[in-house]
Amino acid sequence: MRVDKFLNSVNITKRRAISEDMCKNGVVSINGKVVKPAKDVKLGDIIQINYLEKIVQYEVLQIPTTKTISKSQQNEYVREF
């Protein structure tokens, strides 16, 4: 699954366009490398998002099979640290 779709599916961003812009502006990196929106996410990848005030890292636990998941299921797909 593409990283921009993944961020939207697991409710990290509200819209896919936002996650796509974040990737294009170099805010999103996977395993320490800045990525484009089309980069595939795999199990065990570490996604880092560099916000203005903080840096947030997520570990990919599962790849969603549906377009969106409920907010309560988010911890089944990503782990924040």
Contacts in CASP RR format, 6 or more apart in sequence:
PFRMAT RR
TARGET T0000
AUTHOR 0000-0000-0000
METHOD contacts of the structure
MODEL  1
MRVDKFLNSVNITKRRAISEDMCKNGVVSINGKVVKPAKDVKLGDIIQIN
YLEKIVQYEVLQIPTTKTISKSQQNEYVREF
1 9 0 8 1.000
1 40 0 8 1.000
1 41 0 8 1.000
1 63 0 8 1.000
1 64 0 8 1.000
2 37 0 8 1.000
2 38 0 8 1.000
2 39 0 8 1.000
2 40 0 8 1.000
2 41 0 8 1.000
3 19 0 8 1.000
3 23 0 8 1.000
3 28 0 8 1.000
3 30 0 8 1.000
3 35 0 8 1.000
3 37 0 8 1.000
3 38 0 8 1.000
3 39 0 8 1.000
3 40 0 8 1.000
3 41 0 8 1.000
3 47 0 8 1.000
4 16 0 8 1.000
4 19 0 8 1.000
4 20 0 8 1.000
4 23 0 8 1.000
4 37 0 8 1.000
4 38 0 8 1.000
5 16 0 8 1.000
5 19 0 8 1.000
6 41 0 8 1.000
6 47 0 8 1.000
6 60 0 8 1.000
6 63 0 8 1.000
6 64 0 8 1.000
7 13 0 8 1.000
7 16 0 8 1.000
7 19 0 8 1.000
7 22 0 8 1.000
7 28 0 8 1.000
7 47 0 8 1.000
8 14 0 8 1.000
8 15 0 8 1.000
8 16 0 8 1.000
8 18 0 8 1.000
8 19 0 8 1.000
8 68 0 8 1.000
9 64 0 8 1.000
9 66 0 8 1.000
9 67 0 8 1.000
9 68 0 8 1.000
9 69 0 8 1.000
9 77 0 8 1.000
10 64 0 8 1.000
10 69 0 8 1.000
10 74 0 8 1.000
10 77 0 8 1.000
10 78 0 8 1.000
11 68 0 8 1.000
11 69 0 8 1.000
11 71 0 8 1.000
11 74 0 8 1.000
12 19 0 8 1.000
12 49 0 8 1.000
12 58 0 8 1.000
12 78 0 8 1.000
13 19 0 8 1.000
13 22 0 8 1.000
19 28 0 8 1.000
19 37 0 8 1.000
20 37 0 8 1.000
22 28 0 8 1.000
22 49 0 8 1.000
23 35 0 8 1.000
23 36 0 8 1.000
23 37 0 8 1.000
23 39 0 8 1.000
24 36 0 8 1.000
24 37 0 8 1.000
26 34 0 8 1.000
26 50 0 8 1.000
27 49 0 8 1.000
27 50 0 8 1.000
27 51 0 8 1.000
28 34 0 8 1.000
28 35 0 8 1.000
28 47 0 8 1.000
28 48 0 8 1.000
28 49 0 8 1.000
28 50 0 8 1.000
29 35 0 8 1.000
29 47 0 8 1.000
29 48 0 8 1.000
29 50 0 8 1.000
30 39 0 8 1.000
30 41 0 8 1.000
30 45 0 8 1.000
30 46 0 8 1.000
30 47 0 8 1.000
30 48 0 8 1.000
31 45 0 8 1.000
31 46 0 8 1.000
32 46 0 8 1.000
32 48 0 8 1.000
41 47 0 8 1.000
41 60 0 8 1.000
41 63 0 8 1.000
42 60 0 8 1.000
42 63 0 8 1.000
43 60 0 8 1.000
43 61 0 8 1.000
43 62 0 8 1.000
43 63 0 8 1.000
44 59 0 8 1.000
44 60 0 8 1.000
44 61 0 8 1.000
45 59 0 8 1.000
45 60 0 8 1.000
46 57 0 8 1.000
46 58 0 8 1.000
46 59 0 8 1.000
46 60 0 8 1.000
47 57 0 8 1.000
47 58 0 8 1.000
47 59 0 8 1.000
47 60 0 8 1.000
47 78 0 8 1.000
48 55 0 8 1.000
48 56 0 8 1.000
48 57 0 8 1.000
48 58 0 8 1.000
49 55 0 8 1.000
49 56 0 8 1.000
49 57 0 8 1.000
49 58 0 8 1.000
56 80 0 8 1.000
57 80 0 8 1.000
57 81 0 8 1.000
58 78 0 8 1.000
58 79 0 8 1.000
58 80 0 8 1.000
58 81 0 8 1.000
59 78 0 8 1.000
59 79 0 8 1.000
59 81 0 8 1.000
60 77 0 8 1.000
60 78 0 8 1.000
61 76 0 8 1.000
61 77 0 8 1.000
61 78 0 8 1.000
61 79 0 8 1.000
62 76 0 8 1.000
62 77 0 8 1.000
63 77 0 8 1.000
64 77 0 8 1.000
69 76 0 8 1.000
69 77 0 8 1.000
END
